[in-house]
Amino acid sequence: MGERLQKTQKSQQRREDILASARELFERKGFANTSINDIAQACGIRRENVYYYYPSRGDILLDLVRPNNQQLVDGMARIIAANISPVAKLFLALQHHVKLFDRVALDTVTVGLRGIAHDDRLSVHKEVKPLYKGYEDRWVELIMEGADAGVLRRMENPKLVVFAILGMCNWLTHWYDPAGPITLDGIVDVFFDLIAGGLLDTSRLRQSLSKELAQLPEELRKPYEGGLSVA
Amino acid sequence: MGERLQKTQKSQQRREDILASARELFERKGFANTSINDIAQACGIRRENVYYYYPSRGDILLDLVRPNNQQLVDGMARIIAANISPVAKLFLALQHHVKLFDRVALDTVTVGLRGIAHDDRLSVHKEVKPLYKGYEDRWVELIMEGADAGVLRRMENPKLVVFAILGMCNWLTHWYDPAGPITLDGIVDVFFDLIAGGLLDTSRLRQSLSKELAQLPEELRKPYEGGLSVA
């Protein structure tokens, strides 16, 4: 093996070590609470060595979340383009988002608003902001397509609906435990139920309506026999 | 004025200065990215002086969010106890939660899971965990009361529904801008619409049903005139 190839392989290995240590730390402590020092210590190299591969923490984060982000965007594009009903698209889009749940990827969102060192914020922002913006736009498209087709309600502010749906999903980062009894599929089912059908129990309303109708006084029982003819 | 009283007043003032600086920093940079040092600098005192008043960052956070948390819990208790319909309770509970939106208070939740120094996490956890747990339980109660009354759908896992609703609201921390055009009242309206009625457009379904019924072939038009008598 040539010396040059060996050097490239060693460099590649080092990069992967840094990413693996960073993922573990970001997942456990969060991006905001992990320093380059922590990462260097975790993979047993010097701080300067980490900087040789990555100019900032933000660049490590970006390298980690890029595959997940690409999957998120590509999958959504496929769903939007599919020749299926808007309701099926809504279900698939929700499932796609929840199944790709990733605490570390969500750090790129939380990084956006508060308190991360300027250079980190800049590099992360520059790459993920347009990407997430495009992703949210696909969601708005989906909701509006459904409304145009007469299948979904036309909401006054579809963007707010999208923020509600994505927020519902992304908040998993604060309670979902992959080792716990609740599965992502179970979450998708409940969330879809809520988003699609809402909480108002129209079936029960129908039942109590039937009951009320059955107990109507005689003169109200068959109004159609009077004014409204069925023949 | 006695020397002792003066000292107490000065101490009280110092405490308020620390809290004000901490609130501004927590709001802007987030709890995770604010050190005791930052707070000391912001109010122009020495680090040791901050520690004299507060043993840890967590205790500062707790002092800040206590009034908001109490309001959250007390208001919810009043809503649950009120003699109003479950739908009205659902709307009021949602409004109550969104209107009390507070990024700094939400830091006590995010603090819970990841990467905050052990002593901070402990003091914050010990106080807010049972409080939020009780608050979530009131929400589950509300959802189940609505189901018992036949007004809300009976969901298999009401706790997941509650997490969905609270997540939808709490995610505001990542996109809501108090200086922006969208008001909290506007958000409550859209979120309630989504939670209560869902996205499926039953009114439009009724319309297309009417259309389809109007175009039925003759033999299907009045089946009730055959088997089903209305007389």
HADDOCK unambig.tbl for C-alpha pairs under 7 A between the chains (distance, minus, plus):
assign (segid A and resid 28 and name CA) (segid B and resid 114 and name CA) 5.87 0.50 0.50
assign (segid A and resid 28 and name CA) (segid B and resid 115 and name CA) 6.49 0.50 0.50
assign (segid A and resid 29 and name CA) (segid B and resid 114 and name CA) 4.51 0.50 0.50
assign (segid A and resid 29 and name CA) (segid B and resid 115 and name CA) 3.42 0.50 0.50
assign (segid A and resid 30 and name CA) (segid B and resid 114 and name CA) 5.71 0.50 0.50
assign (segid A and resid 30 and name CA) (segid B and resid 115 and name CA) 5.92 0.50 0.50
assign (segid A and resid 32 and name CA) (segid B and resid 32 and name CA) 6.54 0.50 0.50
assign (segid A and resid 32 and name CA) (segid B and resid 33 and name CA) 6.62 0.50 0.50
assign (segid A and resid 33 and name CA) (segid B and resid 32 and name CA) 6.61 0.50 0.50
assign (segid A and resid 33 and name CA) (segid B and resid 115 and name CA) 5.73 0.50 0.50
assign (segid A and resid 110 and name CA) (segid B and resid 174 and name CA) 6.42 0.50 0.50
assign (segid A and resid 113 and name CA) (segid B and resid 174 and name CA) 6.66 0.50 0.50
assign (segid A and resid 114 and name CA) (segid B and resid 28 and name CA) 5.85 0.50 0.50
assign (segid A and resid 114 and name CA) (segid B and resid 29 and name CA) 4.48 0.50 0.50
assign (segid A and resid 114 and name CA) (segid B and resid 30 and name CA) 5.70 0.50 0.50
assign (segid A and resid 115 and name CA) (segid B and resid 28 and name CA) 6.49 0.50 0.50
assign (segid A and resid 115 and name CA) (segid B and resid 29 and name CA) 3.44 0.50 0.50
assign (segid A and resid 115 and name CA) (segid B and resid 30 and name CA) 5.94 0.50 0.50
assign (segid A and resid 115 and name CA) (segid B and resid 33 and name CA) 5.74 0.50 0.50
assign (segid A and resid 150 and name CA) (segid B and resid 201 and name CA) 6.86 0.50 0.50
assign (segid A and resid 150 and name CA) (segid B and resid 204 and name CA) 5.53 0.50 0.50
assign (segid A and resid 151 and name CA) (segid B and resid 200 and name CA) 6.13 0.50 0.50
assign (segid A and resid 151 and name CA) (segid B and resid 201 and name CA) 5.42 0.50 0.50
assign (segid A and resid 151 and name CA) (segid B and resid 204 and name CA) 6.77 0.50 0.50
assign (segid A and resid 151 and name CA) (segid B and resid 205 and name CA) 6.76 0.50 0.50
assign (segid A and resid 152 and name CA) (segid B and resid 199 and name CA) 5.30 0.50 0.50
assign (segid A and resid 152 and name CA) (segid B and resid 200 and name CA) 4.55 0.50 0.50
assign (segid A and resid 152 and name CA) (segid B and resid 201 and name CA) 4.49 0.50 0.50
assign (segid A and resid 153 and name CA) (segid B and resid 199 and name CA) 5.37 0.50 0.50
assign (segid A and resid 153 and name CA) (segid B and resid 200 and name CA) 5.85 0.50 0.50
assign (segid A and resid 153 and name CA) (segid B and resid 201 and name CA) 4.26 0.50 0.50
assign (segid A and resid 161 and name CA) (segid B and resid 190 and name CA) 6.89 0.50 0.50
assign (segid A and resid 164 and name CA) (segid B and resid 168 and name CA) 4.84 0.50 0.50
assign (segid A and resid 164 and name CA) (segid B and resid 191 and name CA) 6.86 0.50 0.50
assign (segid A and resid 165 and name CA) (segid B and resid 168 and name CA) 6.66 0.50 0.50
assign (segid A and resid 167 and name CA) (segid B and resid 167 and name CA) 5.83 0.50 0.50
assign (segid A and resid 167 and name CA) (segid B and resid 168 and name CA) 4.56 0.50 0.50
assign (segid A and resid 167 and name CA) (segid B and resid 171 and name CA) 4.85 0.50 0.50
assign (segid A and resid 168 and name CA) (segid B and resid 164 and name CA) 4.83 0.50 0.50
assign (segid A and resid 168 and name CA) (segid B and resid 165 and name CA) 6.66 0.50 0.50
assign (segid A and resid 168 and name CA) (segid B and resid 167 and name CA) 4.55 0.50 0.50
assign (segid A and resid 168 and name CA) (segid B and resid 168 and name CA) 4.18 0.50 0.50
assign (segid A and resid 171 and name CA) (segid B and resid 167 and name CA) 4.86 0.50 0.50
assign (segid A and resid 171 and name CA) (segid B and resid 171 and name CA) 6.43 0.50 0.50
assign (segid A and resid 174 and name CA) (segid B and resid 110 and name CA) 6.40 0.50 0.50
assign (segid A and resid 174 and name CA) (segid B and resid 113 and name CA) 6.65 0.50 0.50
assign (segid A and resid 190 and name CA) (segid B and resid 161 and name CA) 6.92 0.50 0.50
assign (segid A and resid 191 and name CA) (segid B and resid 164 and name CA) 6.87 0.50 0.50
assign (segid A and resid 194 and name CA) (segid B and resid 195 and name CA) 6.45 0.50 0.50
assign (segid A and resid 194 and name CA) (segid B and resid 198 and name CA) 6.35 0.50 0.50
assign (segid A and resid 195 and name CA) (segid B and resid 194 and name CA) 6.44 0.50 0.50
assign (segid A and resid 195 and name CA) (segid B and resid 195 and name CA) 6.73 0.50 0.50
assign (segid A and resid 195 and name CA) (segid B and resid 198 and name CA) 4.95 0.50 0.50
assign (segid A and resid 195 and name CA) (segid B and resid 199 and name CA) 6.00 0.50 0.50
assign (segid A and resid 196 and name CA) (segid B and resid 198 and name CA) 4.68 0.50 0.50
assign (segid A and resid 196 and name CA) (segid B and resid 199 and name CA) 4.78 0.50 0.50
assign (segid A and resid 196 and name CA) (segid B and resid 200 and name CA) 5.27 0.50 0.50
assign (segid A and resid 197 and name CA) (segid B and resid 197 and name CA) 6.28 0.50 0.50
assign (segid A and resid 197 and name CA) (segid B and resid 198 and name CA) 4.33 0.50 0.50
assign (segid A and resid 197 and name CA) (segid B and resid 199 and name CA) 6.42 0.50 0.50
assign (segid A and resid 197 and name CA) (segid B and resid 200 and name CA) 6.03 0.50 0.50
assign (segid A and resid 198 and name CA) (segid B and resid 194 and name CA) 6.35 0.50 0.50
assign (segid A and resid 198 and name CA) (segid B and resid 195 and name CA) 4.95 0.50 0.50
assign (segid A and resid 198 and name CA) (segid B and resid 196 and name CA) 4.66 0.50 0.50
assign (segid A and resid 198 and name CA) (segid B and resid 197 and name CA) 4.33 0.50 0.50
assign (segid A and resid 198 and name CA) (segid B and resid 198 and name CA) 3.57 0.50 0.50
assign (segid A and resid 199 and name CA) (segid B and resid 152 and name CA) 5.30 0.50 0.50
assign (segid A and resid 199 and name CA) (segid B and resid 153 and name CA) 5.35 0.50 0.50
assign (segid A and resid 199 and name CA) (segid B and resid 195 and name CA) 6.00 0.50 0.50
assign (segid A and resid 199 and name CA) (segid B and resid 196 and name CA) 4.77 0.50 0.50
assign (segid A and resid 199 and name CA) (segid B and resid 197 and name CA) 6.42 0.50 0.50
assign (segid A and resid 200 and name CA) (segid B and resid 151 and name CA) 6.12 0.50 0.50
assign (segid A and resid 200 and name CA) (segid B and resid 152 and name CA) 4.54 0.50 0.50
assign (segid A and resid 200 and name CA) (segid B and resid 153 and name CA) 5.84 0.50 0.50
assign (segid A and resid 200 and name CA) (segid B and resid 196 and name CA) 5.26 0.50 0.50
assign (segid A and resid 200 and name CA) (segid B and resid 197 and name CA) 6.04 0.50 0.50
assign (segid A and resid 201 and name CA) (segid B and resid 150 and name CA) 6.88 0.50 0.50
assign (segid A and resid 201 and name CA) (segid B and resid 151 and name CA) 5.42 0.50 0.50
assign (segid A and resid 201 and name CA) (segid B and resid 152 and name CA) 4.51 0.50 0.50
assign (segid A and resid 201 and name CA) (segid B and resid 153 and name CA) 4.27 0.50 0.50
assign (segid A and resid 204 and name CA) (segid B and resid 150 and name CA) 5.59 0.50 0.50
assign (segid A and resid 204 and name CA) (segid B and resid 151 and name CA) 6.78 0.50 0.50
assign (segid A and resid 205 and name CA) (segid B and resid 151 and name CA) 6.74 0.50 0.50
